[in-house]
Amino acid sequence: HNDGIKQWYQRRVRDQYLVLGLTASIPLMALSKILQIKSNFMNGHTGQLSFVTNLMNFLGTLARLFTVVQEVDDSLILMNITVVFLLNTIIVLQFLLYWNVEPPKEKSS
């Protein structure tokens, strides 16, 4: 009987850490993307960012979003991937918006 309680408790504690990790990752991940989006907007260009890398991030999150909607019944995971997808979409749109914009050249003294 005690083994069943012990297994339930161990599983429950792991689930709590999983929820905590997923919940903490949303604002941390969003903050990093929001800072990049703000930097691109303030500079009026995407600078040294790689379009290919960001496009792959966008496509990967699109595929993951589709998979989560089809296969997973967890609103926390769905919220997490939706936020990532929306922010990756904004970054890709910034690449398209600033496609031909060159960063200003530094003036030499």
N, CA, C and O atoms as a MOPAC input file, in Angstrom:
PM7 MOZYME 1SCF
protein

 N      0.82800 1    -1.20200 1     0.00000 1
 C      0.00000 1     0.00000 1     0.00000 1
 C      0.86700 1     1.25900 1     0.00000 1
 O      0.55900 1     2.22300 1    -0.70100 1
 N      1.94200 1     1.25700 1     0.77700 1
 C      2.82700 1     2.42400 1     0.83500 1
 C      3.53600 1     2.67200 1    -0.49400 1
 O      3.82900 1     3.81500 1    -0.84700 1
 N      3.81300 1     1.57400 1    -1.23900 1
 C      4.47000 1     1.74900 1    -2.54100 1
 C      3.57700 1     2.52200 1    -3.50000 1
 O      4.07200 1     3.34000 1    -4.27500 1
 N      2.28800 1     2.28200 1    -3.46300 1
 C      1.36200 1     3.00500 1    -4.32100 1
 C      1.31700 1     4.48300 1    -4.00300 1
 O      1.28600 1     5.31600 1    -4.90800 1
 N      1.31300 1     4.81300 1    -2.72600 1
 C      1.31300 1     6.22100 1    -2.30300 1
 C      2.62100 1     6.88100 1    -2.71100 1
 O      2.63600 1     8.01400 1    -3.19200 1
 N      3.72700 1     6.15200 1    -2.51100 1
 C      5.03900 1     6.70200 1    -2.86900 1
 C      5.11800 1     6.97400 1    -4.38000 1
 O      5.60500 1     8.02700 1    -4.79300 1
 N      4.64600 1     6.04000 1    -5.19300 1
 C      4.67100 1     6.23100 1    -6.64100 1
 C      3.77000 1     7.39400 1    -7.06200 1
 O      4.13600 1     8.18800 1    -7.92800 1
 N      2.58700 1     7.48900 1    -6.44000 1
 C      1.68300 1     8.59700 1    -6.76200 1
 C      2.34000 1     9.92400 1    -6.41200 1
 O      2.28700 1    10.86800 1    -7.19900 1
 N      2.95700 1    10.00500 1    -5.24200 1
 C      3.59200 1    11.24500 1    -4.79000 1
 C      4.75000 1    11.62700 1    -5.72600 1
 O      4.88700 1    12.79100 1    -6.10400 1
 N      5.58400 1    10.64000 1    -6.09700 1
 C      6.71500 1    10.92500 1    -6.97700 1
 C      6.22600 1    11.40900 1    -8.34000 1
 O      6.80000 1    12.33100 1    -8.92000 1
 N      5.18000 1    10.79400 1    -8.84100 1
 C      4.63900 1    11.20600 1   -10.13800 1
 C      4.04000 1    12.60300 1   -10.04000 1
 O      4.23300 1    13.42000 1   -10.94000 1
 N      3.32900 1    12.88400 1    -8.98000 1
 C      2.67800 1    14.17900 1    -8.77300 1
 C      3.71100 1    15.29700 1    -8.65800 1
 O      3.52900 1    16.37400 1    -9.22500 1
 N      4.77800 1    15.04700 1    -7.93600 1
 C      5.83600 1    16.05300 1    -7.78600 1
 C      6.46800 1    16.33600 1    -9.14800 1
 O      6.71900 1    17.49300 1    -9.48400 1
 N      6.72300 1    15.31100 1    -9.91600 1
 C      7.29100 1    15.50700 1   -11.26400 1
 C      6.33400 1    16.32400 1   -12.12400 1
 O      6.77200 1    17.20600 1   -12.86300 1
 N      5.04500 1    16.04800 1   -12.04100 1
 C      4.06100 1    16.80700 1   -12.81000 1
 C      4.05500 1    18.27600 1   -12.40100 1
 O      3.92200 1    19.15500 1   -13.25200 1
 N      4.19900 1    18.54500 1   -11.11400 1
 C      4.22800 1    19.93000 1   -10.63900 1
 C      5.45200 1    20.66200 1   -11.19400 1
 O      5.35600 1    21.82500 1   -11.58400 1
 N      6.60400 1    19.98000 1   -11.22900 1
 C      7.80500 1    20.60100 1   -11.79000 1
 C      7.65500 1    20.83500 1   -13.29000 1
 O      8.13600 1    21.83800 1   -13.81700 1
 N      6.99400 1    19.91600 1   -13.96900 1
 C      6.75900 1    20.08700 1   -15.39600 1
 C      5.89300 1    21.31800 1   -15.64900 1
 O      6.20400 1    22.12700 1   -16.52300 1
 N      4.82000 1    21.46200 1   -14.89600 1
 C      3.94800 1    22.63000 1   -15.03800 1
 C      4.71900 1    23.90300 1   -14.71200 1
 O      4.59000 1    24.90200 1   -15.42000 1
 N      5.51200 1    23.88000 1   -13.65700 1
 C      6.31600 1    25.04100 1   -13.28400 1
 C      7.29300 1    25.40000 1   -14.39700 1
 O      7.44000 1    26.57300 1   -14.73900 1
 N      7.95100 1    24.41100 1   -14.95600 1
 C      8.90200 1    24.65800 1   -16.04500 1
 C      8.23200 1    25.23800 1   -17.27800 1
 O      8.73400 1    26.18900 1   -17.87700 1
 N      7.09400 1    24.66100 1   -17.65600 1
 C      6.36800 1    25.17400 1   -18.82300 1
 C      5.86100 1    26.59000 1   -18.57500 1
 O      5.93800 1    27.44800 1   -19.45400 1
 N      5.35000 1    26.82500 1   -17.38900 1
 C      4.81900 1    28.14100 1   -17.05800 1
 C      5.93800 1    29.18600 1   -17.03100 1
 O      5.75100 1    30.29900 1   -17.52400 1
 N      7.07500 1    28.84900 1   -16.47200 1
 C      8.20600 1    29.78500 1   -16.39900 1
 C      8.80600 1    30.04400 1   -17.77200 1
 O      9.32300 1    31.13200 1   -18.02200 1
 N      8.74600 1    29.06800 1   -18.66100 1
 C      9.37700 1    29.23600 1   -19.97200 1
 C      8.62700 1    30.22300 1   -20.86300 1
 O      9.23100 1    30.83600 1   -21.74300 1
 N      7.32800 1    30.38700 1   -20.65100 1
 C      6.54600 1    31.27700 1   -21.51400 1
 C      7.03200 1    32.71900 1   -21.41400 1
 O      7.37100 1    33.30100 1   -22.44400 1
 N      7.08300 1    33.33100 1   -20.22000 1
 C      7.55200 1    34.71900 1   -20.17600 1
 C      9.02500 1    34.87000 1   -20.52500 1
 O      9.41400 1    35.88200 1   -21.10900 1
 N      9.85400 1    33.88800 1   -20.18200 1
 C     11.27900 1    33.98400 1   -20.51500 1
 C     11.49300 1    33.95800 1   -22.02500 1
 O     12.23900 1    34.77300 1   -22.56900 1
 N     10.83400 1    33.01900 1   -22.69200 1
 C     10.96600 1    32.91400 1   -24.13400 1
 C     10.35700 1    34.13500 1   -24.80600 1
 O     10.93200 1    34.68300 1   -25.74700 1
 N      9.19600 1    34.56000 1   -24.32500 1
 C      8.52600 1    35.71800 1   -24.92100 1
 C      9.38000 1    36.96500 1   -24.76300 1
 O      9.47300 1    37.76500 1   -25.69300 1
 N      9.99600 1    37.14500 1   -23.62000 1
 C     10.83400 1    38.31500 1   -23.39400 1
 C     11.98800 1    38.37000 1   -24.38700 1
 O     12.27600 1    39.42900 1   -24.94400 1
 N     12.64600 1    37.24500 1   -24.61400 1
 C     13.77500 1    37.24500 1   -25.55100 1
 C     13.32400 1    37.58800 1   -26.96900 1
 O     14.00800 1    38.33000 1   -27.67500 1
 N     12.19300 1    37.06100 1   -27.38300 1
 C     11.69100 1    37.36000 1   -28.73600 1
 C     11.18800 1    38.79800 1   -28.83300 1
 O     11.40900 1    39.47000 1   -29.84100 1
 N     10.51200 1    39.26900 1   -27.78500 1
 C      9.98800 1    40.64300 1   -27.78900 1
 C     11.13600 1    41.64700 1   -27.84800 1
 O     11.04100 1    42.65400 1   -28.54900 1
 N     12.21700 1    41.38000 1   -27.11900 1
 C     13.38300 1    42.26700 1   -27.18400 1
 C     13.98000 1    42.30100 1   -28.58800 1
 O     14.40000 1    43.35800 1   -29.05800 1
 N     14.01900 1    41.14500 1   -29.26400 1
 C     14.52900 1    41.10600 1   -30.63900 1
 C     13.60400 1    41.86500 1   -31.57000 1
 O     14.07000 1    42.62300 1   -32.42100 1
 N     12.30600 1    41.67300 1   -31.42200 1
 C     11.32600 1    42.37900 1   -32.25600 1
 C     11.45100 1    43.88700 1   -32.05200 1
 O     11.43200 1    44.65000 1   -33.01800 1
 N     11.57800 1    44.31500 1   -30.80300 1
 C     11.72200 1    45.74200 1   -30.49100 1
 C     13.01100 1    46.29200 1   -31.09600 1
 O     13.01500 1    47.37600 1   -31.67800 1
 N     14.09400 1    45.55000 1   -30.95700 1
 C     15.37800 1    45.98400 1   -31.52200 1
 C     15.28200 1    46.14500 1   -33.03600 1
 O     15.75300 1    47.14200 1   -33.58300 1
 N     14.68100 1    45.18100 1   -33.71200 1
 C     14.50300 1    45.27900 1   -35.16800 1
 C     13.68300 1    46.51100 1   -35.52500 1
 O     14.01800 1    47.24200 1   -36.45700 1
 N     12.60700 1    46.73600 1   -34.77800 1
 C     11.73400 1    47.87800 1   -35.05300 1
 C     12.46300 1    49.20100 1   -34.82200 1
 O     12.39900 1    50.10300 1   -35.65700 1
 N     13.15400 1    49.31300 1   -33.68900 1
 C     13.85900 1    50.55900 1   -33.35900 1
 C     14.98600 1    50.84800 1   -34.36000 1
 O     15.23000 1    52.00300 1   -34.70800 1
 N     15.66200 1    49.80400 1   -34.81500 1
 C     16.76300 1    49.98500 1   -35.76800 1
 C     16.27400 1    50.14700 1   -37.20000 1
 O     16.99300 1    50.68800 1   -38.04000 1
 N     15.06800 1    49.69000 1   -37.48600 1
 C     14.54000 1    49.77000 1   -38.84000 1
 C     15.14600 1    48.74600 1   -39.78300 1
 O     15.03200 1    48.88200 1   -41.00100 1
 N     15.78600 1    47.72500 1   -39.23700 1
 C     16.36000 1    46.63600 1   -40.02800 1
 C     16.59500 1    45.43800 1   -39.11400 1
 O     16.49300 1    45.55000 1   -37.89200 1
 N     16.90800 1    44.29700 1   -39.71200 1
 C     17.12600 1    43.08000 1   -38.93100 1
 C     18.60100 1    42.82600 1   -38.66000 1
 O     18.94900 1    41.84100 1   -38.01000 1
 N     19.46400 1    43.69200 1   -39.14500 1
 C     20.89000 1    43.59400 1   -38.83300 1
 C     21.50600 1    42.28800 1   -39.27400 1
 O     21.35300 1    41.87500 1   -40.42300 1
 N     22.20400 1    41.63500 1   -38.35900 1
 C     22.95500 1    40.41600 1   -38.65800 1
 C     22.13800 1    39.13300 1   -38.48100 1
 O     22.68600 1    38.03700 1   -38.59900 1
 N     20.85500 1    39.25300 1   -38.20300 1
 C     20.03300 1    38.05100 1   -38.01900 1
 C     19.99500 1    37.22600 1   -39.29700 1
 O     20.01800 1    37.77200 1   -40.40000 1
 N     19.93600 1    35.92400 1   -39.14200 1
 C     19.86200 1    35.01500 1   -40.27700 1
 C     18.40600 1    34.76700 1   -40.65300 1
 O     17.61800 1    34.28500 1   -39.83900 1
 N     18.05500 1    35.10100 1   -41.89300 1
 C     16.69800 1    34.85500 1   -42.36600 1
 C     16.39800 1    33.35800 1   -42.37900 1
 O     15.31300 1    32.93700 1   -41.97700 1
 N     17.35300 1    32.55700 1   -42.83800 1
 C     17.13400 1    31.11300 1   -42.94300 1
 C     16.86100 1    30.51100 1   -41.56300 1
 O     15.94200 1    29.70600 1   -41.41000 1
 N     17.64400 1    30.89300 1   -40.56800 1
 C     17.44900 1    30.36900 1   -39.21100 1
 C     16.08200 1    30.75700 1   -38.67200 1
 O     15.37900 1    29.92500 1   -38.10000 1
 N     15.70700 1    32.00500 1   -38.84900 1
 C     14.40700 1    32.45300 1   -38.34300 1
 C     13.25200 1    31.85000 1   -39.13000 1
 O     12.19200 1    31.58500 1   -38.56300 1
 N     13.43900 1    31.63200 1   -40.41700 1
 C     12.41000 1    30.95700 1   -41.21200 1
 C     12.23500 1    29.51300 1   -40.74200 1
 O     11.11200 1    29.01800 1   -40.65900 1
 N     13.34900 1    28.83700 1   -40.43300 1
 C     13.24400 1    27.46300 1   -39.93200 1
 C     12.58000 1    27.44300 1   -38.55600 1
 O     11.79700 1    26.53800 1   -38.26600 1
 N     12.88000 1    28.42800 1   -37.70300 1
 C     12.18300 1    28.53700 1   -36.41200 1
 C     10.68600 1    28.69300 1   -36.62500 1
 O      9.88600 1    28.03400 1   -35.96100 1
 N     10.31200 1    29.56200 1   -37.54900 1
 C      8.90300 1    29.80500 1   -37.85800 1
 C      8.22800 1    28.52600 1   -38.36500 1
 O      7.16300 1    28.15000 1   -37.87500 1
 N      8.83900 1    27.86600 1   -39.33500 1
 C      8.24800 1    26.65100 1   -39.89900 1
 C      8.18800 1    25.52000 1   -38.86200 1
 O      7.23200 1    24.74600 1   -38.83000 1
 N      9.21400 1    25.43900 1   -38.02400 1
 C      9.21900 1    24.42100 1   -36.96800 1
 C      8.10000 1    24.64200 1   -35.96400 1
 O      7.44100 1    23.69200 1   -35.53900 1
 N      7.88600 1    25.90800 1   -35.58100 1
 C      6.80800 1    26.16800 1   -34.62700 1
 C      5.43800 1    26.00200 1   -35.28200 1
 O      4.47500 1    25.62300 1   -34.61500 1
 N      5.34400 1    26.28000 1   -36.57200 1
 C      4.08500 1    26.03300 1   -37.28800 1
 C      3.76200 1    24.53600 1   -37.27200 1
 O      2.62600 1    24.14600 1   -37.00300 1
 N      4.75400 1    23.70900 1   -37.56000 1
 C      4.55100 1    22.25100 1   -37.54400 1
 C      4.21800 1    21.77000 1   -36.13000 1
 O      3.34700 1    20.92100 1   -35.94000 1
 N      4.92000 1    22.32100 1   -35.15000 1
 C      4.66300 1    21.91500 1   -33.76400 1
 C      3.27700 1    22.35300 1   -33.31700 1
 O      2.59200 1    21.61100 1   -32.61300 1
 N      2.85700 1    23.54600 1   -33.71500 1
 C      1.51900 1    24.02700 1   -33.38100 1
 C      0.46100 1    23.09100 1   -33.96100 1
 O     -0.49700 1    22.72700 1   -33.27800 1
 N      0.63600 1    22.70800 1   -35.20600 1
 C     -0.30300 1    21.79000 1   -35.85000 1
 C     -0.35200 1    20.46200 1   -35.09800 1
 O     -1.43000 1    19.92300 1   -34.84700 1
 N      0.81600 1    19.94100 1   -34.74200 1
 C      0.88800 1    18.66800 1   -34.02300 1
 C      0.23100 1    18.76500 1   -32.64900 1
 O     -0.50700 1    17.86700 1   -32.24400 1
 N      0.50100 1    19.85700 1   -31.93600 1
 C     -0.08000 1    20.02700 1   -30.60000 1
 C     -1.59900 1    20.11200 1   -30.68300 1
 O     -2.29900 1    19.51400 1   -29.86600 1
 N     -2.11000 1    20.84600 1   -31.65800 1
 C     -3.56800 1    20.97100 1   -31.81700 1
 C     -4.18200 1    19.59900 1   -32.11500 1
 O     -5.26000 1    19.27700 1   -31.61400 1
 N     -3.49700 1    18.79500 1   -32.92900 1
 C     -4.04000 1    17.49400 1   -33.32300 1
 C     -3.89000 1    16.41600 1   -32.24500 1
 O     -4.77600 1    15.57700 1   -32.08000 1
 N     -2.76800 1    16.43600 1   -31.51100 1
 C     -2.42000 1    15.28900 1   -30.68500 1
 C     -2.43700 1    15.51500 1   -29.17500 1
 O     -2.56100 1    14.54800 1   -28.42400 1
 N     -2.31700 1    16.75400 1   -28.70500 1
 C     -2.12100 1    16.99900 1   -27.27600 1
 C     -3.31300 1    17.76900 1   -26.72000 1
 O     -3.76000 1    18.75900 1   -27.29800 1
 N     -3.80700 1    17.29800 1   -25.60300 1
 C     -4.92200 1    17.97000 1   -24.94200 1
 C     -4.41600 1    18.67200 1   -23.68200 1
 O     -4.79800 1    18.32900 1   -22.56300 1
 N     -3.55200 1    19.65900 1   -23.89200 1
 C     -2.96600 1    20.38200 1   -22.76700 1
 C     -2.92200 1    21.85800 1   -23.12400 1
 O     -2.17100 1    22.26800 1   -24.00900 1
 N     -3.72800 1    22.65200 1   -22.43700 1
 C     -3.83700 1    24.06900 1   -22.77300 1
 C     -2.54700 1    24.83100 1   -22.48800 1
 O     -2.26200 1    25.82000 1   -23.16300 1
 N     -1.76400 1    24.39600 1   -21.50600 1
 C     -0.50800 1    25.07200 1   -21.19300 1
 C      0.50500 1    24.89500 1   -22.32000 1
 O      1.16600 1    25.85400 1   -22.71700 1
 N      0.62600 1    23.69400 1   -22.82700 1
 C      1.52900 1    23.44400 1   -23.95800 1
 C      1.03400 1    24.19300 1   -25.18500 1
 O      1.83600 1    24.77100 1   -25.91700 1
 N     -0.27300 1    24.19300 1   -25.42200 1
 C     -0.83500 1    24.91000 1   -26.56300 1
 C     -0.57500 1    26.41000 1   -26.44800 1
 O     -0.22300 1    27.05100 1   -27.43800 1
 N     -0.74100 1    26.97400 1   -25.25900 1
 C     -0.47900 1    28.40000 1   -25.06600 1
 C      0.99700 1    28.71100 1   -25.32000 1
 O      1.32400 1    29.70700 1   -25.96500 1
 N      1.87700 1    27.86100 1   -24.81300 1
 C      3.30900 1    28.05300 1   -24.98300 1
 C      3.67800 1    28.09000 1   -26.46600 1
 O      4.33900 1    29.02700 1   -26.91400 1
 N      3.26500 1    27.09600 1   -27.21600 1
 C      3.64800 1    27.02100 1   -28.62800 1
 C      2.95100 1    28.10500 1   -29.44800 1
 O      3.51000 1    28.57400 1   -30.44000 1
 N      1.74400 1    28.51100 1   -29.05600 1
 C      1.05100 1    29.59100 1   -29.76500 1
 C      1.79000 1    30.90900 1   -29.60500 1
 O      1.94000 1    31.65700 1   -30.57100 1
 N      2.25100 1    31.20100 1   -28.39900 1
 C      3.01700 1    32.42900 1   -28.16300 1
 C      4.30200 1    32.41000 1   -28.98400 1
 O      4.64400 1    33.40400 1   -29.62500 1
 N      5.01700 1    31.28300 1   -28.96900 1
 C      6.25300 1    31.16300 1   -29.75100 1
 C      5.96000 1    31.36300 1   -31.23600 1
 O      6.69100 1    32.07400 1   -31.92600 1
 N      4.90200 1    30.74100 1   -31.72200 1
 C      4.55500 1    30.85200 1   -33.13500 1
 C      4.24100 1    32.30100 1   -33.52300 1
 O      4.71800 1    32.78300 1   -34.55000 1
 N      3.45100 1    32.98800 1   -32.71700 1
 C      3.09300 1    34.37500 1   -33.02800 1
 C      4.31600 1    35.28700 1   -33.03900 1
 O      4.44300 1    36.14500 1   -33.91200 1
 N      5.20400 1    35.10900 1   -32.08500 1
 C      6.40000 1    35.94600 1   -32.03800 1
 C      7.36200 1    35.61400 1   -33.17800 1
 O      7.97800 1    36.51800 1   -33.74300 1
 N      7.50100 1    34.33600 1   -33.52600 1
 C      8.32500 1    33.96700 1   -34.68800 1
 C      7.73100 1    34.52800 1   -35.97000 1
 O      8.46400 1    34.92500 1   -36.87600 1
 N      6.40600 1    34.56300 1   -36.05100 1
 C      5.73900 1    35.13500 1   -37.22200 1
 C      6.09100 1    36.61100 1   -37.36300 1
 O      6.37400 1    37.07700 1   -38.46700 1
 N      6.07600 1    37.34400 1   -36.26700 1
 C      6.41600 1    38.77100 1   -36.30900 1
 C      7.84700 1    38.96700 1   -36.78900 1
 O      8.10900 1    39.85700 1   -37.59900 1
 N      8.77800 1    38.14800 1   -36.30100 1
 C     10.17500 1    38.28100 1   -36.72400 1
 C     10.32300 1    38.00300 1   -38.21400 1
 O     11.04000 1    38.72600 1   -38.90500 1
 N      9.65900 1    36.97100 1   -38.72200 1
 C      9.72500 1    36.67500 1   -40.15900 1
 C      9.10400 1    37.82100 1   -40.96000 1
 O      9.62700 1    38.19500 1   -42.00900 1
 N      7.99900 1    38.37500 1   -40.47400 1
 C      7.39100 1    39.52600 1   -41.16400 1
 C      8.32700 1    40.73200 1   -41.15600 1
 O      8.35200 1    41.50100 1   -42.11700 1
 N      9.09500 1    40.90500 1   -40.08300 1
 C     10.06900 1    41.99000 1   -40.05500 1
 C     11.15000 1    41.78900 1   -41.11900 1
 O     11.59800 1    42.75600 1   -41.73600 1
 N     11.56700 1    40.54800 1   -41.33600 1
 C     12.53300 1    40.28800 1   -42.40800 1
 C     11.96100 1    40.72600 1   -43.75000 1
 O     12.65200 1    41.35000 1   -44.55400 1
 N     10.69100 1    40.39400 1   -43.98700 1
 C     10.06900 1    40.76700 1   -45.26200 1
 C      9.90700 1    42.28400 1   -45.36800 1
 O     10.10700 1    42.85500 1   -46.44100 1
 N      9.55200 1    42.93100 1   -44.27600 1
 C      9.37200 1    44.37200 1   -44.25700 1
 C     10.69100 1    45.10700 1   -44.47600 1
 O     10.73500 1    46.10000 1   -45.20300 1
 N     11.74900 1    44.63100 1   -43.86000 1
 C     13.04500 1    45.30700 1   -43.92500 1
 C     14.00500 1    44.62300 1   -44.90100 1
 O     15.22000 1    44.77200 1   -44.77300 1
 N     13.48000 1    43.88300 1   -45.86200 1
 C     14.30700 1    43.04600 1   -46.73700 1
 C     15.44100 1    43.81200 1   -47.40400 1
 O     16.58000 1    43.34600 1   -47.37700 1
 N     15.17600 1    44.95600 1   -47.99700 1
 C     16.20000 1    45.70100 1   -48.73800 1
 C     16.83700 1    46.82600 1   -47.92900 1
 O     17.57600 1    47.64200 1   -48.47800 1
 N     16.55600 1    46.87300 1   -46.63900 1
 C     17.11000 1    47.92600 1   -45.79100 1
 C     18.47900 1    47.48300 1   -45.28700 1
 O     18.61800 1    46.41400 1   -44.69300 1
 N     19.47400 1    48.30700 1   -45.52900 1
 C     20.82300 1    48.02700 1   -45.06100 1
 C     21.07400 1    48.77600 1   -43.75900 1
 O     20.65500 1    49.92500 1   -43.61500 1
 N     21.75400 1    48.13500 1   -42.80900 1
 C     22.13000 1    48.87900 1   -41.60400 1
 C     23.05400 1    50.02800 1   -41.98800 1
 O     23.84700 1    49.89800 1   -42.92100 1
 N     22.96100 1    51.15900 1   -41.27600 1
 C     23.83800 1    52.27400 1   -41.61000 1
 C     25.29700 1    51.91000 1   -41.39600 1
 O     25.64500 1    51.19200 1   -40.45900 1
 N     26.14400 1    52.41900 1   -42.28400 1
 C     27.59200 1    52.16900 1   -42.17200 1
 C     28.15900 1    53.04500 1   -41.06500 1
 O     27.75600 1    54.19500 1   -40.89100 1
 N     29.09600 1    52.47900 1   -40.32700 1
 C     29.75900 1    53.24100 1   -39.27100 1
 C     30.73100 1    54.21300 1   -39.92000 1
 O     31.47200 1    53.84300 1   -40.83100 1
 N     30.72900 1    55.44700 1   -39.45300 1
 C     31.63800 1    56.45800 1   -39.98200 1
 C     33.00900 1    56.27300 1   -39.35600 1
 O     33.13700 1    56.13800 1   -38.13900 1
 N     34.03600 1    56.26800 1   -40.20500 1
 C     35.38500 1    56.18200 1   -39.66200 1
 C     35.91900 1    57.57000 1   -39.39200 1
 O     35.56700 1    58.51900 1   -40.09400 1
 N     36.77700 1    57.70400 1   -38.37100 1
 C     37.27600 1    59.03600 1   -37.98500 1
 C     38.39600 1    59.50600 1   -38.84200 1
 O     38.91300 1    60.60400 1   -38.63500 1

